[in-house]
Amino acid sequence: MGRHDAAFHPVSYAVWYEYAAGANARLIEATDRFLVTEPRLCEDTVQRLYREHIAGVDDKTMDRISRDFQQVMAGVLDAVQRAGDRAGAFGANLRGLDAALQVQDAEALRGHLAQALEQSLGMQRSAEDLQTQVDASRQEIERLRADLTQAREEVFIDSLTRVLNRKGLDHHLDRLMREPLDSSQSHGLVMLDIDHFKRINDQYGHLVGDQVLSAMGEVLRQTVDSGDYRVARYGGEEFAILMPQATLAQAAALAEQVRTRAKAMRLRKRNDRDVVVQVTVSAGAATLQPGEQAHDWLARADAALYRSKQDGRDRVSLAM
């Protein structure tokens, strides 16, 4: 960050953190392009990199993080200023001590020595204070980084189902599509749809419909427990499971697990314990083909899902 002209704030911190971590291929590529023509990135360029390649965070969260970050930096700068002032005074006294030694002025020498001793103790305290401030600031910056990461992740989360939203799916899908895939590897994709969801809404009301969606999100989160797999609400009552490094058989097996668990759910209307809603899902599974684009892959998985609907629902179909 110090090699560039942009100010130190949460936006520039987020940009350079992701650049150094190597976790955002599009950001790295765009930053490297800018560095060819602009070796010292300005504020406008860093802001543009953030807007275009890092998920947005709501203004209130950014303002809070920015204020906290500025307080951290102000505390460090204050501690550095105090240490610098004491160092300056100590340096001036050492010059006086040197002059007293050259003329062999014993009285002046005693005064300078006493002052040097007192100032050296003060410098020691300043150094200790500075170290304490730096340690505290490091911890605070880590907390702010975690806050920023969480805020960015919340942008990708569907509030009702607590799985990724469409934007989150697109983000992870884009990253996956940028990774090279050799002939011995494959990525899996499952598209799922709650059967007769409109009928559930019409018969029991939208509150029960929301309850069904929330429960479906819970089933998906519990079933899809791999750290590399991603679950998303694709839209309405349709969900997607993105499965890096997975075969068609693995995608089909996971889809079948979700289908079985969803069918085992029994939901009661909150104000009527006698009403039980049973849920079934239809699913389609596909693996990424060499040279295939993301929208084609999604379309093949969705076509397999549609075939499950046509064949009677509550089943898993495979895209070949």
PELIN-V164276 format. One record per residue. RES is the residue in one small letter. PSI is psi in whole degrees, -180 to 180 (* if undefined). Layout:
res,psi
RES,PSI
RES,PSI
//
This chain:
res,psi
m,-36
g,-18
r,0
h,167
d,-13
a,147
a,163
f,108
h,173
p,-33
v,-50
s,-35
y,-44
a,-42
v,-51
w,-28
y,-48
e,-34
y,-47
a,-35
a,-20
g,20
a,-7
n,93
a,-41
r,-40
l,-45
i,-45
e,-45
a,-41
t,-44
d,-35
r,-43
f,-38
l,-22
v,-42
t,-15
e,79
p,-30
r,102
l,134
c,175
e,-44
d,-39
t,-44
v,-42
q,-40
r,-43
l,-41
y,-48
r,-41
e,-22
h,-1
i,136
a,141
g,152
v,143
d,152
d,-39
k,-43
t,-44
m,-40
d,-43
r,-46
i,-40
s,-45
r,-45
d,-41
f,-41
q,-37
q,-40
v,-49
m,-37
a,-40
g,-42
v,-46
l,-37
d,-44
a,-39
v,-40
q,-45
r,-43
a,-40
g,-40
d,-45
r,-37
a,-39
g,-44
a,-39
f,-40
g,-41
a,-40
n,-37
l,-37
r,-40
g,-38
l,-40
d,-42
a,-41
a,-36
l,-39
q,-36
v,-1
q,47
d,100
a,-41
e,-45
a,-36
l,-44
r,-42
g,-43
h,-38
l,-44
a,-42
q,-38
a,-39
l,-45
e,-42
q,-34
s,-38
l,-39
g,-39
m,-38
q,-43
r,-39
s,-42
a,-41
e,-42
d,-42
l,-42
q,-41
t,-43
q,-42
v,-42
d,-45
a,-39
s,-38
r,-43
q,-40
e,-39
i,-38
e,-40
r,-43
l,-38
r,-43
a,-40
d,-43
l,-42
t,-44
q,-42
a,-39
r,-40
e,-35
e,-28
v,-29
f,-1
i,134
d,124
s,-28
l,-47
t,-15
r,26
v,178
l,148
n,-176
r,-38
k,-40
g,-41
l,-46
d,-39
h,-51
h,-35
l,-41
d,-44
r,-42
l,-40
m,-20
r,-12
e,136
p,144
l,115
d,176
s,-19
s,-2
q,162
s,157
h,141
g,152
l,131
v,130
m,130
l,149
d,134
i,125
d,139
h,41
f,-37
k,-38
r,-38
i,-46
n,-44
d,-38
q,-40
y,-14
g,162
h,-26
l,-41
v,-38
g,-43
d,-37
q,-40
v,-44
l,-43
s,-43
a,-36
m,-39
g,-41
e,-43
v,-45
l,-42
r,-38
q,-33
t,-42
v,84
d,5
s,139
g,-22
d,-19
y,150
r,133
v,138
a,149
r,110
y,-30
g,134
g,-120
e,17
e,139
f,161
a,146
i,119
l,125
m,87
p,145
q,51
a,147
t,171
l,-37
a,-40
q,-40
a,-43
a,-41
a,-42
l,-40
a,-39
e,-38
q,-46
v,-44
r,-45
t,-44
r,-38
a,-41
k,-26
a,-11
m,143
r,115
l,134
r,141
k,134
r,-36
n,13
d,99
r,-13
d,-15
v,121
v,128
v,123
q,138
v,136
t,157
v,151
s,149
a,155
g,139
a,143
a,152
t,151
l,130
q,149
p,130
g,1
e,143
q,159
a,-43
h,-31
d,-40
w,-48
l,-41
a,-39
r,-42
a,-39
d,-36
a,-38
a,-39
l,-44
y,-35
r,-37
s,-39
k,-44
q,-32
d,7
g,2
r,176
d,49
r,170
v,130
s,152
l,141
a,125
m,*
//
